[in-house]
């Protein structure tokens, strides 16, 4: 008699855990779909302008953090100190470029399918460093 009760409790706990996991997964999926729908609802796509930052900072202007992108390659745009050396580290690429005399920099980066972390570090003439990171999500097709 005790064996059956213990077995029933163990099966109940396992079944409850599986159901809870399924509910949690469904909630995450619906939140992601709402975020994608909100991005698609924006009728006007504005081009970001490069804005000057403090002398000791680096900023990634495009793409925005947690952007959903359908292209395999995107142009990363940012602002740093003028003539700084910029190291860009992605899932696929490790690039070193130089910011122009205004501090603007651009680089074409490759994306893998799924989540891509993009880290950018600037080193100026005085060897001072500053960093910024974003997440870019690449998908082949967006839901309608």
N, C-alpha and C positions, 0 to 999 in steps of 0.2 A: 504494500500500500504506500509506503513512504517513497519508494522508487518512482512510482507513477506521479506523485505530487512534485517531487524534485524535477523530474523530467518535464512535466507540464510547466513549471515555473521557468526552467531554462529555455524551453521553446518559446514561451511567452515573451521573455526578455529579448531573445534574438529577433523574434518577429516584430516587436515594438521598435527595436533599434533599426531594423531595415525600413520600416514605415517612416520613422523619423528622418532617416537619411534621405529617403525619396521626397519627402515634403520639403526638406531644406534645399535639395537640388532643384526642385521645381520653382521654389521662390527665387533662387539665384538666377535661373533661366528667365523668369518673367521680368526681373529687374533689368537684366542685360537687354532684353527685347525692348523695354520701354526706353532705355537710354539710346538704342539704335534708332527707334522711331522718332525720338526727339531730335536727333541729329539730322534725320532725313526730312523732318518738317521745316527746317530752316530753308526758306525759299531763296534768300540772297546769300551768296557766298562772298564774303568780303576778303580782300587780300590784306593780311596784317602789315602794318607799317613798322619799320624798325625804329624803335625809340631809344634814345640815349639812356644809359644806366649810370649809376655811380662808377667812379673810376676803378673801384676794387671789385666789381661784380661782373658776372657773366650771365647772360639771359638767353634762353632758347625762345625765339619768337614764333617759329612755325616748325613743326606742327604743335598743337597744344597737347598738354598732358592728357592721357587716356583717349586720344583720338582714334577713331576707327577708320582705317584706310583700305581701299580695295586694290591699289596699285602695288606692284612689287618693289618699285623704287620711288623714293620721295626726295625732295630737296629740303634739307635741313637749313634753317635760317636762324641767325642769332646775332647778338651784340656783345662785345667784350672791349677791353682796353685796345686802343689803336695799336696795330702792328704786333699783337700778341700771337704766340704760337698756340694753336688750338689742337687738342687731341680729342678725337671722336671715337668712342668705343661702342659698337653695336653687337648684336648677336652674330653677324657675319663679317663685319669690317672693323679694322683698326686704322684710322686715318689721322694724318697730321697735316694741318693746313695753317695758313697765316691770315689773321684778320687784316682788313685794309686800313687805310689811314684814318677812316672814320670809326673803326672798330667793328664794322659789319663783316660777317662771314657767312658763306653758303657752301654746302657740299651735298652731292648726290649720295644717298645711302640706300643699301639693299635691305629689304625686310624679309623675315621668315614668316611663315604662316603662324598666326597666333600672336602671343604677347612678345613684344620687342622692347628691351630696355635700352635706352640711348643715354649714354653718359658723355658729357662734354667738360673738358678741363682746359682752362686757359692759363698760360704762363707768360707774364710780361717781361720787360727788359730787366726789371729788378728781381726776377725769379720769384715773384709773388704769384701764388696760385689761387684760383677760384673755380668752383665746379657747379654743375647743374645736371639734373637727370630728369628724364621723362619716360613714360610708357606709351608706346604706340601699338595698337592692335591691328594686325593685318588679317583680312578675311577675303576669300575669293569672291564671295557674293553676299549681299545684304538681303535680309528678308524683306518682302514687299509689304 
